[in-house]
Amino acid sequence: MMKRVLLLVLVVGLLAGQAFGALYYTLDTTTAMKFTAGDMLNTLTPVDTGSLELVTTSFDDYGADTMLGKVGYIGSLWDKQDADNIATIRIHLPQPGNAGLSGSYDGLRAFLANDDDDPWGVRVFVKTTLGGGSEFYSGTFTTLLSGQSAWLTTEGSKFDFANVTDLGFDVRGTFGSNSPSNPDYFHISAVPVPAGVLLGFLGLTAAGLGLRKLA
């Protein structure tokens, strides 16, 4: 029994070390619900900002799969006059300080999930005026297949909310193989459901105990 307790403490310690090695601002439900759609990138035609829909239920009018995150974003994305067949929409919170966010962090961290049937690329970003100019920090685009999720972070982005002008994430569609079609609806959700995080932790713990027992 003591060995199992010690192993559990070790697992918790390892997870805590990964979580607190850097101080990230983690996107939560309250902030995620304030996100709006910005203009399309990589295209000459701006997106209709009214096309973005916030959803907090598992199903919606577009027949999307069960949501993996608490807050879902549904909108249309299309490629127009872009040689690379790529279009990107920005889902963001301009002037987050006005929304009550404060404090200094090493970066932005967000859970994003693809609740659609087509692959979509996602990345998180922060824009700040630190250093006397307009700095843009982002992670690399990660392609999420249908039903996939990931924790994404910005890179090299120490910031204070007093100097942040924008933060959020970008959704990118690659329109060349009809998946997604052109145009198409995306459905990305954010902020993990606590039960899923707990089950993942319990799964790791159980696996560790099983391996220890076999040893």
C-alpha positions in Angstrom: 0.0 0.0 0.0 2.8 2.4 0.9 4.5 1.7 -2.4 1.3 2.7 -4.3 1.0 5.9 -2.3 4.6 6.8 -3.1 4.1 6.1 -6.7 0.9 8.2 -6.8 2.9 11.1 -5.2 5.6 10.7 -7.8 3.1 10.8 -10.7 1.5 13.9 -9.2 4.9 15.5 -8.7 5.9 14.9 -12.4 2.6 16.3 -13.7 2.9 19.3 -11.4 6.5 19.9 -12.5 5.4 20.0 -16.2 2.5 22.3 -15.4 4.4 24.8 -13.2 7.8 24.8 -15.0 6.5 28.0 -16.7 3.7 30.3 -15.7 1.2 30.3 -18.6 -2.1 32.1 -18.8 -4.5 29.3 -19.4 -7.6 30.1 -21.5 -10.7 29.7 -19.3 -14.5 29.6 -20.0 -15.1 33.2 -19.1 -12.5 34.6 -21.4 -13.3 32.1 -24.2 -16.9 33.3 -24.2 -15.8 36.8 -25.0 -13.9 35.9 -28.2 -15.1 37.3 -31.5 -14.2 36.7 -35.1 -11.6 39.0 -36.8 -10.9 39.3 -40.5 -9.7 36.5 -42.6 -6.0 36.3 -43.2 -4.4 35.1 -46.5 -7.3 36.3 -48.5 -8.5 39.5 -50.2 -12.0 39.2 -49.0 -12.8 39.8 -45.3 -15.0 37.3 -43.4 -18.5 38.2 -42.3 -17.9 38.6 -38.6 -21.5 37.7 -37.9 -20.9 34.2 -39.2 -19.1 33.1 -36.0 -21.5 31.3 -33.6 -20.7 30.5 -30.0 -22.1 27.2 -28.8 -22.1 25.5 -25.4 -24.0 22.4 -26.2 -22.9 19.1 -27.7 -24.8 19.4 -31.0 -25.7 22.2 -33.3 -27.5 23.1 -36.5 -24.5 22.0 -38.7 -24.5 18.4 -37.4 -21.1 18.7 -35.7 -19.8 15.9 -33.5 -20.0 16.0 -29.7 -18.0 18.9 -28.3 -14.7 18.0 -26.6 -14.4 21.5 -25.0 -16.7 23.7 -23.0 -17.0 26.6 -25.5 -17.5 25.9 -29.2 -16.9 28.2 -32.2 -18.7 27.6 -35.5 -18.1 29.7 -38.6 -17.6 29.6 -42.3 -14.2 29.7 -43.9 -13.4 29.8 -47.6 -10.5 30.4 -49.9 -10.7 33.3 -52.3 -7.9 34.4 -54.7 -5.2 32.7 -52.7 -2.6 30.8 -54.7 -1.9 28.4 -51.8 -5.5 27.4 -51.3 -5.2 28.5 -47.6 -7.5 30.8 -45.6 -7.3 31.6 -42.0 -9.8 33.2 -39.6 -8.8 34.9 -36.3 -10.9 34.2 -33.2 -9.7 36.6 -30.6 -10.1 39.1 -27.7 -8.8 42.5 -28.6 -7.7 44.7 -25.6 -7.9 41.9 -23.0 -7.0 44.3 -20.3 -10.4 46.0 -20.8 -12.0 42.6 -20.2 -10.4 42.4 -16.7 -7.4 40.3 -17.5 -4.2 41.2 -15.6 -0.8 39.8 -14.5 2.5 38.7 -16.0 2.9 35.4 -17.7 5.5 33.4 -19.7 3.0 32.6 -22.4 -0.6 31.8 -23.5 -1.8 28.2 -23.1 -5.1 26.9 -24.5 -6.9 23.6 -25.1 -8.4 23.4 -28.6 -10.4 20.5 -30.1 -11.6 19.8 -33.6 -15.3 18.9 -33.4 -15.8 18.9 -37.1 -15.5 16.1 -39.7 -12.7 17.9 -41.6 -9.1 18.6 -40.7 -8.4 22.2 -39.5 -5.1 23.9 -38.5 -5.0 25.9 -35.2 -2.4 28.0 -33.4 -2.6 30.4 -30.4 -1.1 33.9 -30.4 -0.5 37.0 -28.3 0.1 40.6 -29.6 1.9 43.0 -27.2 3.5 46.4 -27.3 6.4 45.3 -25.1 9.8 46.4 -26.3 8.5 49.6 -27.8 6.9 48.0 -30.8 4.1 45.6 -31.8 5.3 42.1 -31.1 3.5 39.0 -32.3 4.0 35.7 -30.6 2.4 32.4 -31.7 2.9 28.7 -31.7 3.2 26.8 -34.9 0.0 25.6 -36.7 -1.1 22.2 -35.5 -3.4 20.2 -37.8 -6.2 18.6 -35.8 -8.1 15.7 -37.5 -11.7 15.1 -36.7 -12.1 14.4 -32.9 -8.5 15.4 -32.1 -7.5 17.9 -29.4 -4.3 19.4 -28.2 -2.8 21.8 -25.6 -1.2 24.7 -27.5 1.2 27.4 -26.3 2.8 30.5 -27.6 6.6 30.5 -27.8 9.0 33.2 -26.5 6.1 35.3 -25.3 6.6 36.7 -21.8 4.0 39.4 -21.4 2.1 41.5 -19.0 -1.6 42.1 -19.7 -1.1 45.8 -19.3 0.7 45.7 -22.7 -1.3 43.0 -24.5 -3.3 44.4 -27.4 -4.8 41.1 -28.6 -4.8 37.3 -27.9 -6.6 34.3 -29.2 -6.2 31.6 -31.8 -6.3 31.2 -35.6 -8.2 28.5 -37.5 -6.7 27.6 -40.9 -8.3 25.6 -43.7 -6.4 24.1 -46.6 -8.7 23.9 -49.5 -7.2 21.7 -52.1 -8.6 18.2 -51.6 -12.3 19.0 -50.9 -11.6 18.3 -47.2 -12.6 20.9 -46.1 -14.7 21.9 -49.1 -14.7 25.5 -50.3 -16.5 27.1 -48.5 -17.0 25.0 -45.4 -18.0 25.3 -41.7 -15.5 24.7 -39.0 -16.3 23.7 -35.4 -13.5 24.2 -32.9 -14.0 24.1 -29.2 -11.8 25.3 -26.3 -11.4 24.9 -22.6 -11.3 21.2 -21.5 -14.1 19.6 -19.6 -12.9 18.9 -16.0 -14.1 15.3 -16.1 -11.9 14.6 -19.1 -8.8 16.0 -17.4 -9.5 13.9 -14.3 -10.0 10.7 -16.3 -6.8 11.3 -18.1 -5.0 11.7 -14.8 -6.6 8.6 -13.4 -5.6 6.7 -16.5 -2.0 7.7 -16.1 -2.0 6.8 -12.4 -3.6 3.4 -13.1 -1.1 2.7 -15.8 1.7 3.6 -13.5 0.4 1.3 -10.7 -0.1 -1.5 -13.2 3.5 -1.2 -14.4 4.8 -1.1 -10.9 2.8 -4.2 -10.0 4.2 -6.1 -13.0 7.7 -5.1 -12.0 
